[in-house]
Each structure stands twice: as structure tokens, then as C-alpha cells.
Amino acid sequence: MTAPTQELGSGRTDGQRPAVRLDAVSKVYGRGASSLLALDKVSLDAAQGEFVCLLGASGCGKSTLLNLVAGLDRPTTGTIETGERKIAMMFQEPALFPWLTVSGNIELALRVQGLDRTARRARAAELLDVVHLGGFAKKRPHELSGGMRQRVSLARALAQEADLLLMDEPFGALDAMTRDLLHDELERIWRERNLAVLFVTHNVREAVRLGDRVVLLSSRPGQVIEDYPVRLPRPRRTESAEVAELAGRITERLKEEVSRHGR
């Protein structure tokens, strides 16, 4: 489905070719009587520079959708278009290699670009500065807090020079204060790099805090049932009355959907 026109500064321009477009995408796991329809004819697009948050009950296919866009799996039917854009993905867990330093973890993503060791280290240092971890290059993951490890994961994703960033509940396991700080960092980087972002979350206020749009998926099989434009001015605060009001309306719609499926 085509999104409503967004506020100025959201990154979306009428007539702009989408950074990602899903057209009637379905995904079925298994065959015969044991088959499971995870996604059912999902149509969705996001422009370059647009931040789209995906919400829905557990098991509605949000992570499946990201995996399909990332090319980690293939749709059963329908098409996904990303053009020639580079794609990076962040998961809920940082998934850092414990035997490597912080810099070494980031440099792994730079090797495929053919950079020599000196260039890789210099670029890793630049990216650590971007996520405010300058000076931690030689630390090991176990020496960092959860929020710091997620910053390293974000730096590693940025090392891929991606145009499209896929994020699967990257801040779900963090405390509220750390999550709020990372919201600020992510928003700053998104603006500076004009990234297209698909961000999966269970936190409705987080979605309203970050998104240009909040897309609500139905319970399994996942279908787009609502597409909320977020026209609130930035920067936003999770605890603000405006964020709370829209989050409340979306939460009520989500409750209706969950109740309808008896979950």
C-alpha cells in the first residue's frame, strides 16, 4: 500500500522511487496440512530517508518480513524490490564475536569491501566515534554494557554503507534510560545518512517516538491492517503527551486485533 503524504522533513517525497517495495508478499512454511501461512499478501513501501516502524502481536510475521527484505529467505508469492541499495540488518542481540575486540568486530564488515588493515582500522575508529564509543576500540564485548554492545552492532551495520537499515527489536532488552539514549543516537544517524529504516518493535511508544509511519500488522497470518502517519514534530520524547495520545490510539487498535484472534 502507498503511504499517506508525510510531514516535511520525514524524508519522503511524492513520486520518489521507494527504497523498498513489497507487492502482495506471502510466506508459507511447510507443506500440506502442516503448512503455516506467516504473511498474507503484504504490500508496503518505504522511501529513501523514511523511518517506518512495524508493530503487531507476537508471531504476526514482523521478523519474517525483515528476513525476506534482507534476502535471508524468499517469499512464497509476491515480489520485493530494493533496487541496487545495500542492506544492513540489526537483531535484538548484538551477536558480537567475543574473541574479537570492538574494532575487530566492525572490521569484519569492512573486509568484504576490500579495504586493507590500515584502512579498516581507520574506518572502524570513525564509526566508533559516530556511535560515541571512541576510545573503546580495544575492548572486548564482555567489557561493555548491553547498550554499548548495541552501539557496536549499529556501527557494524553502518560499516556496510547501507542505504536500507533493517532493525529487529534492537533495543528490546535494554533498560528505559539506555533505550532512550539510543533512540537519540539512531535518529541522529538516520537523519545524517538519509537512511531508509524498517524497525520492528513491540513497544508502541517507541514506534511513535521514532517513526514517520507506524504500520500495524494483523495476527497470523500477517497483513497490513493500519498505516498511521506520525506528523509530530521532531525531536520527540517517549513520555510526551502527544506521543502518548497517538500510542494510546494505536494500542487500542492492536488490542482489538489481538482480541479478535483470541490471543
C-alpha positions as CSV (number, residue, x, y, z in Angstrom):
1,M,0.0,0.0,0.0
2,T,1.1,3.5,-0.6
3,A,1.8,5.7,2.4
4,P,0.0,8.9,3.1
5,T,2.0,12.1,2.5
6,Q,4.3,12.8,5.4
7,E,5.3,15.9,7.3
8,L,8.1,18.0,5.9
9,G,11.5,16.6,6.8
10,S,10.3,13.0,7.1
11,G,12.4,12.0,4.1
12,R,9.5,11.0,1.8
13,T,8.8,12.9,-1.4
14,D,5.8,12.2,-3.6
15,G,6.8,10.4,-6.8
16,Q,10.1,9.2,-5.3
17,R,11.1,5.7,-6.1
18,P,10.8,3.6,-2.9
19,A,13.9,2.3,-1.2
20,V,11.9,-0.9,-0.6
21,R,8.6,-2.1,-2.0
22,L,6.7,-5.3,-1.1
23,D,3.9,-6.2,-3.5
24,A,1.4,-8.8,-2.4
25,V,4.1,-10.8,-0.5
26,S,3.1,-14.1,1.1
27,K,5.2,-16.6,3.0
28,V,4.2,-20.2,3.7
29,Y,6.3,-22.5,5.9
30,G,5.9,-26.2,5.3
31,R,3.6,-28.1,3.1
32,G,0.2,-29.7,3.1
33,A,-1.8,-30.0,6.3
34,S,1.2,-28.9,8.4
35,S,1.8,-25.7,6.4
36,L,1.8,-22.3,8.2
37,L,0.9,-19.1,6.4
38,A,3.1,-16.4,8.1
39,L,2.4,-13.5,5.8
40,D,-0.6,-13.0,3.5
41,K,-0.4,-10.6,0.6
42,V,1.6,-7.8,2.4
43,S,2.0,-4.7,0.3
44,L,4.2,-2.0,1.8
45,D,6.8,0.6,0.7
46,A,9.3,3.0,2.3
47,A,11.1,5.9,0.7
48,Q,14.8,6.7,1.0
49,G,15.1,8.7,4.2
50,E,11.8,7.3,5.7
51,F,11.6,5.7,9.1
52,V,8.9,3.0,9.1
53,C,8.1,1.1,12.3
54,L,6.3,-2.3,12.2
55,L,4.0,-3.3,15.0
56,G,2.0,-6.4,15.7
57,A,1.3,-9.2,18.1
58,S,4.0,-11.9,18.7
59,G,4.0,-14.3,15.8
60,C,2.4,-11.9,13.3
61,G,5.4,-12.2,10.8
62,K,7.3,-9.0,11.5
63,S,10.7,-10.7,11.7
64,T,9.8,-12.9,8.8
65,L,9.1,-9.7,6.7
66,L,12.6,-8.3,7.6
67,N,14.2,-11.6,6.7
68,L,12.5,-11.6,3.3
69,V,13.6,-8.0,2.6
70,A,17.2,-8.8,3.7
71,G,17.3,-11.7,1.3
72,L,17.7,-14.3,4.1
73,D,14.6,-16.1,2.9
74,R,12.4,-15.9,-0.2
75,P,8.7,-15.1,-0.4
76,T,6.3,-17.9,-1.5
77,T,4.5,-15.4,-3.7
78,G,4.7,-11.7,-4.4
79,T,7.7,-9.5,-5.1
80,I,10.2,-7.4,-3.1
81,E,12.1,-4.6,-4.8
82,T,15.1,-2.8,-3.2
83,G,16.9,-1.7,-6.4
84,E,20.6,-1.7,-6.1
85,R,20.5,-0.5,-2.5
86,K,22.8,-2.0,0.1
87,I,21.0,-3.6,3.0
88,A,22.2,-4.0,6.6
89,M,20.4,-5.7,9.5
90,M,20.4,-5.4,13.2
91,F,19.0,-8.0,15.6
92,Q,17.8,-7.9,19.1
93,E,21.0,-9.4,20.3
94,P,24.3,-7.8,19.2
95,A,25.8,-11.1,18.1
96,L,29.4,-9.9,18.5
97,F,32.3,-12.3,18.3
98,P,33.6,-12.5,21.9
99,W,37.2,-13.3,21.0
100,L,37.5,-10.1,18.8
101,T,37.9,-6.6,20.0
102,V,35.2,-4.0,19.4
103,S,37.3,-2.7,16.4
104,G,37.8,-6.2,15.1
105,N,34.0,-6.9,15.1
106,I,33.4,-3.8,13.0
107,E,36.4,-4.6,10.7
108,L,34.8,-7.9,9.8
109,A,32.1,-6.0,7.9
110,L,34.8,-3.9,6.1
111,R,36.8,-6.8,4.8
112,V,34.2,-7.5,2.0
113,Q,34.8,-4.0,0.7
114,G,38.5,-4.9,0.0
115,L,40.0,-2.4,2.5
116,D,43.4,-3.2,3.8
117,R,44.1,-3.5,7.5
118,T,45.1,0.1,8.0
119,A,42.1,1.4,6.2
120,R,39.8,-0.9,8.1
121,R,41.1,0.2,11.4
122,A,40.8,3.9,10.5
123,R,37.2,3.4,9.3
124,A,36.3,1.4,12.4
125,A,37.6,4.2,14.5
126,E,35.5,6.7,12.6
127,L,32.4,4.6,13.1
128,L,33.0,4.2,16.8
129,D,33.1,8.0,17.0
130,V,29.8,8.1,15.2
131,V,28.1,5.9,17.9
132,H,30.0,7.7,20.7
133,L,32.3,4.8,21.5
134,G,35.6,6.4,20.6
135,G,38.3,5.0,22.9
136,F,36.7,1.6,23.2
137,A,38.2,0.0,20.1
138,K,40.5,-2.4,22.0
139,K,37.8,-3.5,24.5
140,R,36.2,-7.0,24.3
141,P,32.4,-7.3,24.1
142,H,32.2,-8.7,27.7
143,E,33.7,-5.5,29.0
144,L,30.8,-3.4,27.6
145,S,27.3,-2.8,28.8
146,G,24.3,-4.0,26.9
147,G,23.7,-0.6,25.4
148,M,27.3,-0.2,24.4
149,R,27.3,-3.6,22.7
150,Q,24.2,-2.5,20.7
151,R,26.1,0.6,19.7
152,V,28.9,-1.6,18.3
153,S,26.3,-3.6,16.5
154,L,24.9,-0.4,14.9
155,A,28.5,0.7,13.9
156,R,29.0,-2.7,12.3
157,A,25.7,-2.2,10.3
158,L,26.8,1.2,9.3
159,A,30.2,-0.2,8.1
160,Q,28.3,-1.9,5.3
161,E,27.5,1.5,3.8
162,A,23.9,0.5,3.7
163,D,21.1,2.6,2.2
164,L,18.4,0.5,3.9
165,L,18.7,-0.5,7.6
166,L,16.5,-3.3,8.9
167,M,16.2,-3.4,12.7
168,D,14.5,-6.3,14.5
169,E,13.7,-5.1,18.1
170,P,17.3,-3.9,18.6
171,F,16.6,-2.2,21.9
172,G,14.0,-4.5,23.4
173,A,16.3,-6.0,26.1
174,L,17.6,-2.6,27.3
175,D,16.5,-0.5,30.2
176,A,14.4,2.5,29.6
177,M,17.2,5.1,30.1
178,T,19.6,3.3,27.8
179,R,16.9,2.8,25.2
180,D,16.0,6.5,25.2
181,L,19.7,7.4,24.7
182,L,20.0,5.0,21.8
183,H,16.8,6.4,20.3
184,D,18.5,9.8,20.1
185,E,21.6,8.3,18.6
186,L,19.7,6.3,16.0
187,E,17.6,9.3,15.0
188,R,20.7,11.5,14.6
189,I,22.5,8.9,12.4
190,W,19.3,8.3,10.4
191,R,19.0,11.9,9.6
192,E,22.7,12.5,8.8
193,R,22.8,9.5,6.4
194,N,19.3,9.7,4.9
195,L,18.7,6.1,5.6
196,A,15.6,4.2,4.9
197,V,14.7,2.2,8.1
198,L,12.3,-0.7,8.7
199,F,12.2,-1.0,12.5
200,V,10.3,-3.9,14.2
201,T,9.2,-3.3,17.8
202,H,6.6,-4.5,20.3
203,N,6.8,-1.1,22.1
204,V,4.1,1.2,20.7
205,R,5.6,4.4,22.3
206,E,8.9,3.5,20.8
207,A,7.3,3.2,17.4
208,V,5.6,6.6,17.7
209,R,8.8,8.2,19.1
210,L,10.9,7.1,16.1
211,G,8.7,6.5,13.1
212,D,7.5,8.6,10.2
213,R,4.9,5.9,9.9
214,V,3.7,3.1,12.2
215,V,2.5,0.1,10.2
216,L,0.3,-2.3,12.1
217,L,0.2,-6.0,11.1
218,S,-2.7,-8.4,11.9
219,S,-2.3,-11.5,14.0
220,R,-1.1,-14.5,12.0
221,P,-1.2,-14.5,9.1
222,G,0.4,-11.1,9.0
223,Q,-1.4,-8.5,6.9
224,V,-1.2,-4.7,6.9
225,I,-4.3,-3.5,8.6
226,E,-3.4,0.1,9.5
227,D,-0.8,2.6,8.4
228,Y,-0.5,5.5,10.8
229,P,1.4,8.7,9.7
230,V,3.2,10.3,12.6
231,R,3.1,14.0,12.0
232,L,4.5,15.1,15.4
233,P,7.5,17.4,15.2
234,R,11.0,16.1,16.0
235,P,12.7,15.7,18.3
236,R,10.1,13.7,20.2
237,R,10.1,12.3,23.7
238,T,8.7,9.0,24.6
239,E,6.9,10.4,27.7
240,S,5.4,13.4,25.9
241,A,1.6,13.8,25.8
242,E,1.5,13.9,22.0
243,V,3.4,10.6,21.7
244,A,1.3,9.1,24.5
245,E,-2.0,10.1,22.8
246,L,-1.2,8.5,19.4
247,A,0.4,5.5,21.1
248,G,-2.8,5.0,23.0
249,R,-4.9,5.0,19.9
250,I,-2.6,2.5,18.2
251,T,-2.6,0.3,21.3
252,E,-6.4,0.2,21.3
253,R,-6.4,-0.9,17.7
254,L,-3.8,-3.5,18.5
255,K,-5.9,-4.8,21.4
256,E,-8.9,-5.1,19.1
257,E,-6.9,-7.2,16.7
258,V,-5.4,-9.5,19.4
259,S,-8.9,-10.0,21.0
260,R,-10.4,-10.8,17.6
261,H,-7.9,-13.7,17.3
262,G,-8.3,-14.8,20.9
263,R,-4.7,-14.2,21.8
